[in-house]
Each structure stands twice: as C-alpha cells, then as structure tokens.
C-alpha cells in the first residue's frame, strides 16, 4: 500500500479516536441534588430601580430591562403573564395584587419611610399547594424627593433570587427547578433551545445548555429568539459548590455570579 495512504489512514484513525474520546465523556453525577444559594459568596451587579409617574397618574417602574406600567385605580392591567390590580392608600403606601387564570398569584406592597429616603417592598407568593412565601426588599433613594418617583438602589439584591435549586442530570439532558418560583426546565446538553416554564416567565423565553466537560456547561438565554444573556455553570472538583455566572453579551465584565452549596 502507498506509504502516504498508510500515513493518512493512520492519522485519520487517531483523529477519530481522539474525537470519540472527547465526545464520549459523561456529566458528573455531582450535578444531581439540592443546592442552596450562598449569599456571602454570590454577587449581583448594582441595579437601579426607577419609578416615574405621568401627570395623568400612570406609574412606570423598571430595573435591568424589566418594566411595568399601571395605574392605582383598582382596574386590571396586563403585566408579565398576569393581571395586576393596584390600590393606593396614600402618597407613601400602595399595594399591587397579581392574578393568573383567576387565582391570586402574588401581592406586592410598597411603603415609603417617613423621611422618604427608603422604599420597602414586601412581596408574598401564593403557591398552588396553598403555601405562601414572603420577602422584604429595601431600596435607598438615589434621586427624586417626592413620593415614589425617583431612582432607588437595592440594598439586598440577592433577596430576589430563589434560595433553592434542584438538579437532575442524565447522559444528555438536565432537569432543573427553582421550587419557590416554580420555574422548571428540561434541556438537552447539545445547545438546543429549551422552554423555561413558570407562572411569571414570559412566553418565548428559552435557555440552551451545552456540555463543556463533565463539570461545566455553557448557557444562552433568549427571549423570542433574541439573546439576552450568556453564561456558564460549573461544579467544583469536590462536588460541593455550584457556580453559575450570567452576563449580557454587550457587557461581559458585568457578571451576575451565584454560588450554591450542596445540601
């Protein structure tokens, strides 16, 4: 046989074996289990919560690209897959109740401190099993001087993240859920877009996970096909820590890093 042909076949066989070795690794079983958010090790870039009000009484609020528009007139307004009803007690206190398919989903209570420098938002989530979870978040005023209108800095941003993450991984797919928010995902590990399911998740929101090694995944989150964040998931060598990182494609240095301890 021709020497060059022998060499070519040899190199081709070696290359095929190498590719097979690379592609045949399996995800580590350390992914499986319940994980608890470690706030001391986690970090979220500062986000400003902005509230404005039009002369005719329409509120506009937003943070990190998420916005809401409503009036406190007791009428229903469509907001993020829910119908919201707002009532205002006075200039320093209001409450918003969200319903979905006729059932109360959650309530949000805004209250200003007497000096107007602190905004406290108390939220209660009503679960399908009858249980209720509540959270309190405080914001410090950075601009504005009258009523709710102005810019507000979140004093404890990690309170907005679900504390428990549950994972179950197979040879080519991952199931994960955040029980508190009822978010659930079943995703293949080949970069295929998978729907993110949850009462407050907008339709058309997907995540694609791709295996980078037994202990590492890359992620791409989209809204109606538009990439809104990319990131990574990584398990420590001892299997005790899970670190997730997310960032907007246009701001790679502005990362949200969440660290979870295995329970």
LUMTORTOR-519341 format. One line per field, with one value per residue: residue number from 1; x, z, y of N, C-alpha, C, O in turn. Coordinates in steps of 0.1 Angstrom, whole numbers, plus 2048, in hexadecimal, padded with zeros to 3 digits. Layout:
BEGIN
n c(NUM/...);
nc1 c(X/...);
nc3 c(Z/...);
nc2 c(Y/...);
cac1 c(X/...);
cac3 c(Z/...);
cac2 c(Y/...);
cc1 c(X/...);
cc3 c(Z/...);
cc2 c(Y/...);
oc1 c(X/...);
oc3 c(Z/...);
oc2 c(Y/...);
//
This chain:
BEGIN
n c(1/2/3/4/5/6/7/8/9/10/11/12/13/14/15/16/17/18/19/20/21/22/23/24/25/26/27/28/29/30/31/32/33/34/35/36/37/38/39/40/41/42/43/44/45/46/47/48/49/50/51/52/53/54/55/56/57/58/59/60/61/62/63/64/65/66/67/68/69/70/71/72/73/74/75/76/77/78/79/80/81/82/83/84/85/86/87/88/89/90/91/92/93/94/95/96/97/98/99/100/101/102/103/104/105/106/107/108/109/110/111/112/113/114/115/116/117/118/119/120/121/122/123/124/125/126/127/128/129/130/131/132/133/134/135/136/137/138/139/140/141/142/143/144/145/146/147/148/149/150/151/152/153/154/155/156/157/158/159/160/161/162/163/164/165/166/167/168/169/170/171/172/173/174/175/176/177/178/179/180/181/182/183/184/185/186/187/188/189/190/191/192/193/194/195/196/197/198/199/200/201/202/203/204/205/206/207/208/209/210/211/212/213/214/215/216/217/218/219/220/221/222/223/224/225/226/227/228/229/230/231/232/233/234/235/236/237/238/239/240/241/242/243/244/245/246/247/248/249/250/251/252/253/254/255/256/257/258/259/260/261/262/263);
nc1 c(808/804/81B/815/7F9/7F5/7FF/7EC/7D5/7DB/7DF/7C5/7B6/7C0/7B8/79C/799/7A1/78D/777/77E/77D/762/753/752/741/728/730/724/722/713/6F9/6DF/6D5/6DA/6E5/6E3/6FF/703/718/72D/725/71D/70E/70C/708/6E7/6D0/6B1/697/67D/662/649/62D/61C/601/5FE/60A/61F/641/658/678/695/6B4/6AD/693/672/654/633/619/5FA/5EE/5D2/5C0/5B9/5BE/5DE/5F1/60F/62D/624/60F/5F2/5F0/5E6/5E5/5E4/5E4/5EC/5F5/60C/623/621/618/607/60A/5F9/5FC/5ED/5E8/5D8/5C1/5C9/5D9/5F9/610/618/623/630/636/648/651/66A/667/678/67A/691/696/689/674/66D/656/64F/639/635/61E/61A/611/60C/601/612/625/63E/653/664/67B/687/69E/6A3/6B9/6B6/6C3/6BE/6A5/68B/671/656/651/65F/67E/6A1/6AD/6C2/6C9/6CC/6D0/6D5/6D7/6C2/6AE/6B2/6AB/6AE/6B3/6BE/6B7/6C6/6C8/6D9/6E0/6EE/6ED/6DD/6CE/6BB/6AD/6A1/693/684/677/66F/663/66E/677/68C/694/6AF/6C3/6E6/6F3/6F3/6DA/6BD/6A8/688/680/66D/654/63F/644/653/65A/64A/65C/675/695/6AF/6CF/6E4/706/71C/73C/74F/752/74C/743/72E/722/70D/6F1/6D9/6BA/6A1/685/696/6AA/6CA/6D0/6E0/6FF/713/721/723/731/73F/750/770/76E/753/742/73B/728/72B/71C/71D/712/70E/708/70B/717/723/73A/74B/73A/72F/717/71B/713/715/712/70C/70F/6F6);
nc3 c(800/7F9/809/811/812/826/83C/83C/841/85B/86A/867/875/88E/894/893/8A9/8BD/8BC/8C2/8DD/8E8/8E5/8F3/90E/92D/93F/960/97D/993/98E/994/9AC/9C8/9CB/9DD/9DE/9E3/9F2/9FC/9EC/9D3/9B8/9AB/991/997/995/98A/995/985/988/97A/974/961/958/958/969/964/96D/967/96A/96D/969/960/946/948/948/955/952/95F/96F/98E/992/999/983/96B/95D/943/949/945/940/952/963/971/98E/99C/9BA/9CC/9EC/9F7/9F1/9F7/9F8/9E8/9D7/9C3/9B2/9A3/98B/97C/964/973/98D/9AB/9A9/9B2/9CA/9CD/9E1/9E5/9F9/A06/A1A/A37/A32/A17/A0B/A09/9F9/9FE/9F3/9F5/9EE/9E6/9DE/9D0/9D1/9BD/9CE/9E4/9F6/A01/9F9/A04/9FF/A07/9FA/9FA/9EE/9E8/9E3/9C7/9B6/9B0/9C4/9CD/9D6/9C7/9AF/99E/9A0/9AC/9C1/9C5/9E4/9EC/9D6/9D0/9DD/9CB/9BD/9B8/9D3/9D2/9BD/9A8/999/97F/96C/94D/934/91E/923/938/954/966/982/993/9B0/9C0/9AE/99B/982/967/953/938/928/90C/909/8F3/8E9/8DF/8DE/8FA/909/923/93F/953/96B/969/954/934/916/8FD/907/909/910/908/90D/90D/90E/91B/927/940/957/950/940/925/921/910/90F/902/8F6/8E4/8CF/8CF/8DC/8FE/913/91B/928/942/953/96E/980/99E/9A4/9BA/9BB/9CB/9C7/9B2/998/987/96C/95C/941/92D/909/8FF/915/922/939/94D/962/970/98B/99A/9B5/9C1/9DC/9E1/9EE);
nc2 c(7F4/817/82D/847/845/833/841/856/848/83F/856/860/84D/850/86A/866/855/866/87B/86B/864/87D/884/872/875/875/888/892/881/891/8A7/8A2/8A7/8BC/8DF/8FB/91E/932/94E/95D/958/95E/975/992/9AA/9CD/9D9/9F1/9FB/A0A/A22/A33/A4C/A55/A74/A6E/A59/A40/A25/A1D/A05/9F6/9DF/9D3/9CE/9C3/9CD/9DE/9EA/9FC/A06/A13/A0D/9F9/9EA/9CF/9C7/9BB/9A9/999/97D/97D/98B/9AA/9BD/9DC/9EE/A0C/A18/A30/A4C/A3F/A23/A06/9EA/9CD/9B4/995/980/960/94E/950/94B/956/960/96E/988/9AA/9C2/9E4/9FB/A1A/A28/A3F/A55/A54/A49/A2E/A11/9F7/9D7/9BF/99E/983/962/94C/92A/90D/8F7/902/90E/92B/942/95C/97B/996/9B4/9CE/9F0/A0B/A2D/A3D/A52/A6C/A7A/A7A/A67/A46/A49/A49/A3E/A1F/A0C/9EA/9DB/9C1/9AD/992/986/984/96D/94B/934/918/8FF/8E3/8C7/8AF/898/888/872/882/898/8B1/8B7/8D2/8E5/901/900/914/929/91A/915/901/8EC/8D7/8CC/8C4/8BC/8C6/8DF/8E5/8F9/8FD/8FF/915/910/91E/930/94C/950/95D/954/943/945/937/91E/913/8F9/8ED/8D3/8D6/8C7/8AD/8BA/8D3/8EC/900/91C/92B/943/94D/964/961/959/96B/971/976/971/961/946/931/911/900/8E5/8E0/8CF/8BE/8B9/8C8/8E3/8F7/90E/928/93E/95C/972/990/98F/9A6/9B1/9A3/9A5/9AB/998/981/96D/950/93B/91A/903/8E0/8CD);
cac1 c(800/80B/81F/80D/7EC/7F6/800/7E0/7CB/7E0/7DB/7B6/7B1/7C4/7AF/78F/799/7A2/780/76F/781/778/753/74D/752/734/727/733/718/722/709/6EC/6DD/6CF/6E4/6E0/6EA/709/703/724/737/71F/71E/705/70F/6FE/6DC/6C8/6A2/692/66F/65E/63A/629/612/5F3/5FE/60F/62C/64A/663/681/6A2/6BB/6A6/686/66A/646/62B/60C/5F4/5E8/5C3/5B8/5B6/5C8/5E7/5FA/61D/635/61B/605/5EA/5F4/5DD/5EC/5DC/5ED/5E7/5F9/618/62F/61E/60F/607/607/5F6/5FD/5E5/5EA/5CD/5B7/5CE/5E2/607/619/616/62E/62D/640/646/65B/66D/662/680/67A/69E/696/67E/674/664/653/648/634/632/614/61D/606/609/5FB/61C/628/64C/654/671/67B/693/69F/6AA/6BD/6B4/6CE/6B9/697/689/663/64F/659/667/68D/6A9/6AF/6CD/6C6/6D5/6D2/6D0/6D6/6B5/6A5/6B6/6A5/6B9/6B5/6BF/6B8/6CB/6C8/6E0/6E1/6F9/6ED/6D3/6CE/6AE/6AF/695/693/677/670/669/65D/675/67C/692/69A/6B8/6CE/6F3/6F9/6F0/6CC/6B4/69E/67F/681/65F/652/634/648/65D/654/64A/667/682/69B/6BD/6D7/6F0/70F/726/74A/757/74A/748/741/725/720/6FE/6EC/6CB/6B4/693/680/6A0/6B5/6D3/6D0/6EB/707/719/727/720/73C/73F/75E/776/769/745/73A/737/723/72C/716/720/70A/711/703/716/71D/72A/740/751/730/72A/710/721/70C/71C/709/712/708/6EF);
cac3 c(800/7F9/816/815/815/833/845/83C/849/869/870/868/87F/89B/895/896/8B7/8C6/8BC/8CA/8EB/8ED/8E5/8FA/91C/933/94A/96E/985/99D/98B/99A/9BA/9CC/9CD/9E4/9DA/9ED/9EF/9FF/9E1/9C6/9B5/9A0/98E/99C/98B/98F/993/982/989/976/974/957/95E/959/973/960/972/95F/972/966/96E/959/939/94B/94B/958/950/965/976/99A/992/99B/977/968/953/93F/94C/946/941/95D/963/97D/993/9A6/9C2/9D4/9F8/9F8/9E9/9FC/9F9/9DE/9D6/9B6/9B3/996/989/970/962/97E/99A/9B0/9A7/9BD/9CD/9CF/9EA/9E6/A04/A08/A28/A39/A2C/A09/A05/A08/9F4/A02/9EB/9FB/9E4/9EB/9D2/9D4/9C9/9BA/9D9/9EF/9FE/9FE/9FC/A05/9FF/A08/9F4/9FC/9E5/9EC/9D9/9C1/9AF/9B3/9D2/9D1/9D4/9C2/9A3/9A0/99E/9B8/9C1/9CC/9EF/9EE/9C9/9D0/9E2/9C0/9B7/9BF/9DB/9D0/9AF/9A8/98C/97C/960/947/92B/914/926/946/95A/972/986/99F/9B6/9C5/9A3/993/975/964/946/933/91D/907/90B/8E6/8E4/8DA/8E6/902/90F/932/943/961/96B/966/948/928/90B/8F3/90E/908/914/901/915/905/916/919/92E/94A/962/94B/935/921/920/908/912/8F8/8F7/8D7/8C6/8D2/8E7/909/91C/919/935/945/95F/971/98C/9A3/9A3/9C5/9B9/9D5/9C3/9A4/995/97A/968/951/93D/920/900/8FD/921/928/946/957/964/97C/98F/9A5/9BA/9C8/9E4/9E0/9FB);
cac2 c(800/823/832/853/841/82D/84C/85D/840/83E/863/861/844/856/875/861/850/872/881/862/866/88A/886/867/877/876/891/88D/87F/89B/8B1/89E/8AB/8C9/8E9/907/92A/937/95C/963/955/962/984/997/9B8/9D6/9DD/9FC/9FA/A18/A24/A40/A4D/A5F/A7D/A68/A4F/A33/A22/A16/A00/9EC/9DC/9C9/9CA/9BF/9D9/9DC/9F6/9FA/A11/A0F/A11/9EE/9E3/9C5/9CA/9AF/9AA/98D/971/97E/997/9B1/9C7/9E4/9F8/A15/A1D/A3E/A4F/A37/A15/A00/9DB/9C7/9A6/98E/974/959/944/952/948/95F/95B/974/996/9B3/9CE/9EE/A04/A24/A2C/A4C/A60/A52/A45/A1F/A0B/9E9/9D0/9B2/995/976/959/942/91E/904/8EE/90A/915/939/946/96A/981/9A4/9BA/9DD/9F8/A18/A37/A44/A5F/A6F/A7E/A7B/A5B/A3B/A4C/A4A/A32/A18/A02/9DE/9D9/9B3/9A8/983/981/981/960/93F/92E/90A/8FA/8D5/8C3/8A1/898/87B/871/88D/8A2/8B7/8BD/8DA/8EC/909/8FE/920/930/910/914/8F4/8EA/8CA/8D1/8BB/8C2/8C8/8ED/8E7/902/8F6/908/917/910/924/939/95A/950/961/94B/946/946/92A/91D/909/8F4/8E5/8CD/8D9/8BD/8A6/8C3/8E1/8EE/90D/91F/936/946/955/968/961/958/975/96D/980/96F/955/943/924/90A/8F8/8DE/8DF/8C1/8B5/8B7/8CF/8F0/8FA/91C/92C/94C/961/980/994/98E/9B3/9B5/997/9A7/9AE/98B/97D/961/949/92F/911/8F8/8D4/8C9);
cc1 c(809/80E/817/7FF/7EB/7F7/7F3/7D6/7CE/7DC/7CC/7B1/7B4/7BB/7A1/78E/799/794/776/771/77C/769/74C/74D/744/733/72A/725/717/718/6FC/6EB/6D6/6DB/6DE/6E9/6F3/70A/710/72E/731/71F/715/709/704/6F4/6D4/6BA/69D/683/66C/64F/636/61E/604/5F3/603/61D/634/655/66B/68F/6A8/6B4/697/67D/65B/63F/61D/607/5EE/5DA/5BA/5B5/5C1/5D1/5F0/608/623/62D/611/5FD/5EC/5E9/5E4/5E2/5E6/5E6/5E9/606/624/62C/614/610/603/605/5F5/5F5/5E9/5DF/5C3/5BC/5D8/5F0/611/614/623/62A/638/63E/653/65E/669/66A/681/687/69F/689/67E/669/662/64B/645/630/629/616/610/602/604/605/61F/637/64C/662/670/688/692/6A7/6AD/6BB/6C1/6CB/6AA/696/67A/65C/658/662/676/694/6AD/6B9/6C9/6D0/6D8/6CE/6CF/6C9/6AB/6A8/6B0/6B0/6BC/6B4/6C0/6BC/6CA/6CE/6E1/6ED/6F9/6E3/6D3/6C0/6B2/6A2/699/685/670/669/662/662/67A/681/697/6A2/6C2/6DB/6FB/6F7/6E3/6C4/6A9/695/681/672/65E/647/637/651/655/655/655/675/688/6A9/6C3/6E3/6F9/71A/734/754/74E/745/745/737/725/711/6FC/6DD/6C6/6A6/68E/68B/6AC/6BD/6D3/6DB/6F2/70E/71F/723/72C/73C/74E/763/771/75A/73C/735/733/724/726/71A/718/70F/70B/70E/71E/725/730/747/747/728/722/715/719/713/713/711/709/702/6F0);
cc3 c(800/807/81A/819/823/83E/847/844/858/870/871/873/88D/89E/899/8A5/8C0/8C7/8C4/8D9/8F1/8EF/8EE/909/921/93E/958/975/991/99A/992/9A8/9BC/9D0/9D3/9E1/9E6/9EB/9F2/9F4/9D3/9C4/9A9/99E/993/991/992/98B/991/982/984/975/96A/95E/960/962/96F/966/968/969/96A/96C/965/94C/93B/94E/94E/957/956/96C/983/99B/994/98F/973/95C/950/942/94E/949/94C/95B/971/981/99E/9AD/9CB/9E0/9FA/9F0/9EC/9FC/9EE/9DD/9C8/9B8/9A5/996/97C/96F/96E/98C/99E/9B0/9B1/9BF/9D0/9D6/9EA/9F2/A05/A17/A2A/A33/A1D/A02/A03/A03/9F8/9FA/9F1/9F1/9EA/9DF/9D7/9CB/9C7/9C5/9E5/9F7/9F9/A02/9FB/A05/A01/A02/9F6/9F2/9EB/9E1/9D4/9B9/9B2/9C1/9D6/9CD/9CE/9B6/9A6/99C/9AB/9B7/9CA/9D7/9F1/9E1/9C8/9D6/9D7/9B9/9BF/9C6/9D8/9C1/9B0/99A/98B/96E/95B/93E/921/917/935/949/966/975/992/9A6/9BA/9B9/999/984/973/955/944/927/919/908/8FE/8E0/8DE/8E3/8ED/909/91E/936/951/960/967/95B/93C/91D/901/8FA/90E/90E/90C/909/90C/90E/912/91F/939/954/95D/940/931/91F/917/90A/907/8FC/8E9/8CC/8C7/8DE/8F2/913/918/927/936/952/962/97F/991/9A3/9AE/9C5/9C3/9D1/9B4/9A2/987/978/95C/94D/92F/916/8FD/90A/928/935/951/95A/971/97F/99B/9A8/9C3/9D0/9E3/9EE/9FE);
cc2 c(80C/829/83E/84F/83B/837/854/855/83F/84B/865/859/84A/861/871/85D/85C/879/878/864/873/88B/87C/869/878/881/88B/88B/889/8A6/8AE/8A2/8B8/8D2/8F5/913/92F/946/963/962/95B/971/987/9A6/9C1/9DA/9E8/9FA/A08/A18/A32/A40/A58/A68/A77/A5B/A41/A31/A1A/A11/9F6/9EB/9D1/9C4/9C6/9CB/9D5/9EA/9F3/A06/A0B/A13/A05/9E6/9D9/9CA/9BE/9B2/99C/981/972/98B/99E/9BC/9CF/9ED/9FF/A1B/A2B/A40/A46/A28/A11/9F1/9D7/9B8/9A0/982/96E/94E/944/94F/952/959/961/983/99D/9BF/9D8/9F7/A0D/A26/A3B/A57/A5E/A4D/A36/A1A/9FC/9E2/9C2/9AA/988/96E/94E/936/915/8FA/8F5/911/923/93C/955/96F/990/9AA/9C9/9E4/A05/A22/A3D/A50/A60/A73/A7E/A6E/A4F/A3E/A4E/A3E/A2C/A0D/9F6/9DB/9CA/9AC/999/97D/97E/974/954/938/920/906/8EA/8D0/8B3/89F/88A/87B/87D/898/8A6/8BB/8C5/8E2/8F5/908/90A/928/927/910/906/8F4/8DC/8CD/8C6/8C3/8C4/8D6/8EF/8F0/8FA/901/909/919/916/92E/948/95B/953/956/94E/947/938/92A/912/905/8EB/8E0/8D1/8D0/8B7/8AF/8D2/8E2/8FD/910/92B/938/950/959/96A/961/961/972/979/97E/962/952/935/91E/901/8F2/8DD/8D0/8B8/8B3/8BF/8DD/8F0/909/91F/93B/950/96F/983/993/99B/9B8/9A9/999/9AA/9A1/989/96F/95B/93C/927/906/8EC/8D1/8BA);
oc1 c(814/806/814/7F9/7E2/7F0/7EF/7CF/7C5/7D6/7C7/7A7/7AC/7B6/79B/784/793/790/76E/768/778/764/740/749/73B/73E/726/71C/70D/714/6F5/6F4/6D2/6E4/6D3/6F5/6EE/712/714/737/739/722/715/70A/6F8/6F8/6D1/6B7/69E/67C/672/648/63B/619/5FD/5E9/600/626/62E/65B/666/694/6A2/6B4/690/682/657/645/617/60E/5EA/5D6/5AE/5AE/5CC/5CC/5F5/60E/620/62E/60B/5FF/5E9/5E5/5E9/5D9/5F0/5DC/5E0/60A/62E/635/60A/61A/5F9/60D/5EF/5F6/5ED/5DE/5BE/5B5/5E0/5F2/618/60D/62D/621/643/632/65E/654/667/665/688/689/6A8/67E/688/65E/66C/641/64C/628/62C/614/606/5F7/602/601/61C/63B/647/66B/666/693/688/6B1/6A5/6BF/6C9/6D3/6A4/69E/677/65C/663/66C/679/68F/6B0/6B9/6C5/6DC/6E3/6C4/6C7/6C6/6A1/6A1/6B1/6BB/6C7/6AB/6C8/6B6/6CC/6C8/6E3/6F6/704/6DF/6D8/6BA/6B9/69A/6A2/67C/663/65E/65C/65B/680/67C/69C/69C/6C8/6DB/707/6FA/6E0/6C5/6A2/69A/683/66B/667/644/62F/656/64B/65F/657/67F/682/6AF/6BD/6EB/6F4/720/738/760/742/73A/745/738/729/70A/704/6D6/6CD/69F/693/68B/6B6/6B7/6D6/6DF/6EC/70E/721/71F/731/738/757/75B/770/754/730/72C/739/71E/72A/71A/717/712/709/719/72A/72C/72C/749/74B/71D/725/714/718/715/70C/71B/6FD/709/6EB);
oc3 c(806/80F/826/822/82A/848/852/84D/860/87B/87B/87A/896/8A9/8A2/8AC/8CB/8D2/8CC/8E1/8FC/8F8/8F0/911/919/944/95A/974/997/9A3/996/9B0/9B2/9D7/9D0/9E1/9F1/9E2/9EB/9F2/9C9/9CE/99F/9A7/992/986/99E/980/99A/97C/988/975/96B/969/969/962/977/964/961/970/962/973/963/948/932/957/94B/95A/952/96E/983/9A3/992/990/978/952/959/93E/957/953/94F/952/97B/978/9A7/9A7/9D0/9DF/9FD/9E8/9E5/A01/9EC/9E3/9C3/9BE/99C/99F/973/978/972/995/996/9B5/9B8/9B7/9D4/9D2/9EF/9F4/A06/A1F/A20/A2F/A16/9F6/9FD/A08/9F4/9F9/9F2/9EC/9F2/9D6/9E1/9BF/9CE/9C6/9EF/A00/9ED/A0D/9F2/A0A/9FE/A05/9F5/9ED/9F2/9D5/9DC/9B6/9B6/9CA/9E2/9C1/9D1/9B4/9B0/997/9B5/9AD/9D6/9D4/9F7/9E2/9C1/9D4/9D9/9AF/9CB/9C1/9DB/9BA/9B7/990/995/964/962/93F/91D/90E/93E/941/96F/96C/99A/9A1/9B9/9BB/98F/97B/97C/94C/94D/91C/921/909/8FE/8D4/8D9/8F0/8E7/90D/925/932/95A/955/961/958/939/91C/8FE/8F3/912/90F/90B/90D/905/916/906/91D/93A/95A/965/937/93A/91D/917/907/904/903/8E2/8C3/8C1/8E9/8EE/91A/913/930/92C/95B/959/989/989/9A2/9AC/9CD/9C4/9D8/9AC/9AA/97D/981/952/956/927/919/8FA/909/933/93D/95D/956/97B/977/9A6/9A0/9CC/9CA/9E3/9F8/A08);
oc2 c(80D/829/83F/855/83D/837/857/85B/83F/84A/86B/85D/84A/863/877/85F/85C/87D/87E/864/873/890/87D/860/87D/883/880/894/88A/8AE/8B7/8A1/8BF/8CF/8FA/912/930/94A/96C/96B/95B/979/980/9AE/9BD/9DD/9E7/9F8/A10/A0F/A3C/A35/A63/A65/A7C/A54/A37/A39/A12/A1A/9EF/9F3/9C7/9B9/9C5/9D3/9CA/9F4/9EA/A10/A00/A1C/A06/9DB/9DB/9CF/9B7/9BC/995/97A/968/993/998/9C3/9C9/9F3/9FA/A21/A33/A37/A46/A20/A17/9EB/9DC/9B1/9A6/979/974/946/93A/951/957/94E/959/989/997/9C6/9D4/9FB/A08/A26/A42/A62/A66/A4D/A31/A1E/9F5/9E7/9BA/9AF/982/973/947/936/917/8F6/8EF/919/926/938/95B/969/996/9A4/9CF/9DE/A0B/A1F/A41/A59/A57/A70/A80/A6A/A4F/A37/A55/A34/A33/A05/9F8/9D9/9C7/9A4/994/972/977/971/954/935/91B/90B/8E5/8D5/8AC/8A5/880/884/881/89F/89E/8C3/8C1/8E5/8F2/90F/90B/92D/92C/90D/900/8FA/8D6/8D1/8BF/8CF/8C3/8D8/8FA/8EF/8F2/90B/8FF/922/913/934/94E/966/94D/94F/959/94A/92E/935/907/90E/8E3/8E7/8CF/8D1/8BB/8AC/8DB/8D9/905/906/934/92F/95A/952/973/969/960/96F/984/987/959/95B/92F/926/8FA/8F9/8DB/8C7/8AC/8AD/8BC/8E2/8EA/911/919/943/948/977/97A/997/99B/9C2/9A5/98F/9AA/99F/98F/966/962/934/92D/901/8ED/8D1/8B6);
//
